[in-house]
Amino acid sequence: MFWIDVVSRVLHVTTAIVLLGGTLYVTWVLVPALQLLNSDARATLATETRRRWKKFVHGGIALFLLSGFYNYFKAMPNHQGDKLYHALIGTKILLALGLFFLASVLVGRSSKFAGMRDNAAGWSKLVCLIGIIIVAMSGFLKVSSGVAQ
């Protein structure tokens, strides 16, 4: 079981690095650079980028759910009665589910969310902020295990 624990943890952290890093890159590097292109080139590159990034987002969400729930169930016996841990892990999970929704909307095709995609720059900044908050909470939870019992 030790190796499954290690693989699950590595998958979870690597997925966070790829998705948060990719979103930071798109938000603060790619989107501003797109403004330098003519409208046809900008539309083509934006469409192609979204098409390719969608695979990372959807695959990453699946890996997060699988590895996250595995890690959660493995960690729970070590946190009996730790109210702070449970409050923070619950908050982290709810934030992650909201982030998954926003990320899916931004790479999706549903006409219901076209307005959000039209303001993708703003929504992407929110996704980055939520992602950074989740990483900070995760770091705190990892190093403070058992401190607040």
N, C-alpha and C positions, 0 to 999 in steps of 0.2 A: 504494500500500500504506500510505502514511502515514495516510490518513484511516481506513482499516480499523483500523489500530493505535490511533488516537485513539478511535474509536467503541467498540472492544473494551474499552479501558481505562476509558472513561467508564461503559459498561454494567456492568462488573465492580464499580467503586467505588460507583456509584449503587445497585446491587442490595444491596451490603453495608450501605450507609446505611439503606435502606428496611427490610431484614430485621432487622438488628441493632437499629436504632432502634425498630422495631415490637415486637420481642420485649422490649426493655427497658421500653417503655410498657405492654405487656400484663402483664409480670411485676410491676412496681413501682407501677403506677397502676391499671390496670383490675381485676386480680385482688383487690387490697385493697378497692377500691370496691364490687366485687360482694358483699362480705360485708355491706354495708349493706342489701341487698335481701332481700325474703322469698324463700324457697326456690324458688317457682315462677318468679318474675321472674328470679332468679339463673340457674336452669337454662335458661330461654328465651334470655337474653342470652348465656350461655356457649356454647350450641349455635349460635346465629346468628353470634356472633363467630368461632367455630372454622370454620364453613362458609365465611365470607367470607375469613378469614385463610389458609385452605388454598390458595386460588387464588394468593395472593402467595407462599406458601412453595413450592409446586410450580413456579410460573413462575420464581421466583428461583433455585431449584436448577438448573433447565434453563439459565438465563442464566449462572449461575456456571460450570457445566460447559463450556458453549460458549466463553465468553470466557476462562475460566481456562486451558483447554487451549490455546487460541490464544495467549494471552499467554505461557504456559509454553514453547511451541515457538518462539516469537519470541525469547525471552530466552536460551534454552539456548546458542546460539553465543557469547554474550557472557560465559559463565561456565565456559568450559573449564578444568578443574583447580581450580576454586574449591570446595573440599570443604565449607566452612562453608555456602556458598550451597546446595549440593545437599542437605546434611543438613537444613537449615532448610526448604527448599522441599518436601522429602519429608515432613517432619513436619507442615508446614502442610497439605499435601494429605490426609494421613491424618486429621488433626484435622477438616478440612472434611468428609470423607466420614462421619466419626462424627457430626458436627453435623447433616449432611443426614439421617442416619438418625433421630436424636432428634427433629428438627423434623418429619419426616414422621410419626413415631409420634404426636406430640402433636396433630397435626391429622387423623390417620387415624381409621379406623373398625374396624380389626381387633380382634376380641375377645381375641386373644393379648396385646395391649398395653393392655388396659383398665386394668390396675393402674397402669401408668405414667401414663395419662391421669388417673386418680383422684388421683395425686400430681403433677399438672401444674405446680403452683407450684414444687416442688423441682426438677423436671427442667428447667423453664424457666430457673431460676437457673443450672443447669449449662450450658445452651445459651448463655446470656449470657456466662458466664465463658469458655467455649471460643471464642465469637465475638470477645471482646475480646483473647484471646491471639492469635488468628489475625490480627486487625488490627494488633496490636503487632509480630508477626513480619513481616507484610507491610511495615510502615513501616520496620523495621530492614533488611529485604532491599532495599527500594527505595533507601535512602540509603547503604547500605554496599556497593553493587555494586563488586566488585573489590578491596575493602579487605583481605579476609582471604585473598587468594590466596597 
